[in-house]
């Protein structure tokens, strides 16, 4: 990973995020898994400085390695990613 420059900082931050669906349900089956990967890699309106380095969608959980600049709160970025991906998945797959 390379160092990144901001207006007032040089940073090298990577966060490993892991989250699971409620009750660890196995919802990421064949079609849902591919769509979830597509949505999580290309979330609209996300700052261009925020970069998804690695993504792994398993049957019952998601792993992401993501670079978030220090000017953003990690909790707010994760909240935004989870809410936007959940909206997109529910719109495409109503059984979720």
C-alpha positions as a Markdown table, in Angstrom:
| # | Residue | x | y | z |
|---|---|---|---|---|
| 1 | Unk | 0.0 | 0.0 | 0.0 |
| 2 | Unk | 1.2 | 3.5 | -0.7 |
| 3 | Unk | 1.1 | 6.6 | 1.4 |
| 4 | Unk | -1.7 | 9.1 | 0.5 |
| 5 | Unk | -1.7 | 12.8 | 0.8 |
| 6 | Unk | -4.4 | 15.0 | 2.1 |
| 7 | Unk | -4.5 | 18.8 | 2.6 |
| 8 | Unk | -2.8 | 18.6 | 6.0 |
| 9 | Unk | -1.8 | 15.0 | 6.4 |
| 10 | Unk | 0.0 | 12.1 | 4.9 |
| 11 | Unk | -1.7 | 8.8 | 5.9 |
| 12 | Unk | -1.6 | 5.1 | 5.4 |
| 13 | Unk | -4.8 | 3.7 | 6.8 |
| 14 | Unk | -6.6 | 0.4 | 5.9 |
| 15 | Unk | -9.6 | -0.9 | 7.8 |
| 16 | Unk | -10.6 | -4.6 | 7.7 |
| 17 | Unk | -14.4 | -4.6 | 8.0 |
| 18 | Unk | -16.4 | -7.7 | 8.6 |
| 19 | Unk | -20.2 | -7.8 | 9.0 |
| 20 | Unk | -22.8 | -10.4 | 9.1 |
| 21 | Unk | -26.6 | -10.4 | 8.4 |
| 22 | Unk | -28.9 | -10.8 | 11.3 |
| 23 | Unk | -28.8 | -14.2 | 12.9 |
| 24 | Unk | -26.0 | -15.0 | 10.4 |
| 25 | Unk | -28.5 | -16.1 | 7.8 |
| 26 | Unk | -27.1 | -17.5 | 4.6 |
| 27 | Unk | -28.5 | -14.8 | 2.2 |
| 28 | Unk | -25.5 | -14.3 | -0.1 |
| 29 | Unk | -26.4 | -17.2 | -2.5 |
| 30 | Unk | -25.4 | -17.2 | -6.1 |
| 31 | Unk | -27.2 | -14.2 | -7.7 |
| 32 | Unk | -27.2 | -12.1 | -4.5 |
| 33 | Unk | -23.5 | -12.6 | -4.0 |
| 34 | Unk | -22.5 | -11.3 | -7.4 |
| 35 | Unk | -24.8 | -8.3 | -7.2 |
| 36 | Unk | -23.6 | -7.5 | -3.6 |
| 37 | Unk | -20.0 | -7.5 | -4.9 |
| 38 | Unk | -20.9 | -5.2 | -7.7 |
| 39 | Unk | -22.7 | -2.8 | -5.4 |
| 40 | Unk | -20.0 | -2.8 | -2.7 |
| 41 | Unk | -17.2 | -2.1 | -5.2 |
| 42 | Unk | -19.1 | 0.8 | -6.8 |
| 43 | Unk | -21.1 | 2.7 | -4.2 |
| 44 | Unk | -22.3 | 6.0 | -5.8 |
| 45 | Unk | -21.6 | 9.3 | -4.1 |
| 46 | Unk | -18.7 | 7.9 | -2.1 |
| 47 | Unk | -15.7 | 10.2 | -1.9 |
| 48 | Unk | -13.0 | 9.2 | -4.5 |
| 49 | Unk | -10.4 | 9.1 | -1.8 |
| 50 | Unk | -12.3 | 6.1 | -0.2 |
| 51 | Unk | -11.1 | 3.0 | -1.9 |
| 52 | Unk | -12.1 | -0.6 | -1.5 |
| 53 | Unk | -8.9 | -2.6 | -1.7 |
| 54 | Unk | -10.3 | -6.1 | -1.2 |
| 55 | Unk | -13.7 | -7.5 | -1.1 |
| 56 | Unk | -14.9 | -11.0 | -0.2 |
| 57 | Unk | -18.6 | -11.9 | 0.0 |
| 58 | Unk | -19.1 | -15.3 | 1.7 |
| 59 | Unk | -22.5 | -17.1 | 2.1 |
| 60 | Unk | -23.1 | -15.6 | 5.6 |
| 61 | Unk | -20.8 | -12.6 | 5.9 |
| 62 | Unk | -18.8 | -9.9 | 4.1 |
| 63 | Unk | -15.1 | -9.0 | 4.4 |
| 64 | Unk | -13.8 | -5.6 | 3.1 |
| 65 | Unk | -10.4 | -4.0 | 3.3 |
| 66 | Unk | -11.0 | -0.3 | 2.8 |
| 67 | Unk | -8.9 | 2.9 | 2.8 |
| 68 | Unk | -10.7 | 5.8 | 4.6 |
| 69 | Unk | -9.0 | 9.2 | 4.9 |
| 70 | Unk | -8.6 | 10.5 | 8.4 |
| 71 | Unk | -10.9 | 13.4 | 7.7 |
| 72 | Unk | -13.9 | 11.0 | 7.7 |
| 73 | Unk | -15.3 | 9.2 | 10.7 |
| 74 | Unk | -14.9 | 5.4 | 10.1 |
| 75 | Unk | -18.3 | 4.7 | 11.7 |
| 76 | Unk | -20.1 | 7.2 | 9.4 |
| 77 | Unk | -18.5 | 5.7 | 6.3 |
| 78 | Unk | -19.4 | 2.1 | 7.3 |
| 79 | Unk | -22.9 | 3.3 | 8.1 |
| 80 | Unk | -23.3 | 4.8 | 4.7 |
| 81 | Unk | -21.8 | 1.8 | 2.9 |
| 82 | Unk | -24.1 | -0.7 | 4.8 |
| 83 | Unk | -27.2 | 1.4 | 4.3 |
| 84 | Unk | -26.7 | 2.0 | 0.6 |
| 85 | Unk | -25.8 | -1.6 | -0.1 |
| 86 | Unk | -28.8 | -2.8 | 1.9 |
| 87 | Unk | -31.2 | -0.5 | 0.0 |
| 88 | Unk | -29.8 | -1.7 | -3.4 |
| 89 | Unk | -30.0 | -5.4 | -2.4 |
| 90 | Unk | -33.6 | -5.0 | -1.1 |
| 91 | Unk | -34.7 | -3.2 | -4.2 |
| 92 | Unk | -33.3 | -5.9 | -6.5 |
| 93 | Unk | -34.2 | -8.9 | -4.3 |
| 94 | Unk | -37.5 | -8.4 | -2.4 |
| 95 | Unk | -37.2 | -11.7 | -0.4 |
| 96 | Unk | -34.5 | -10.1 | 1.6 |
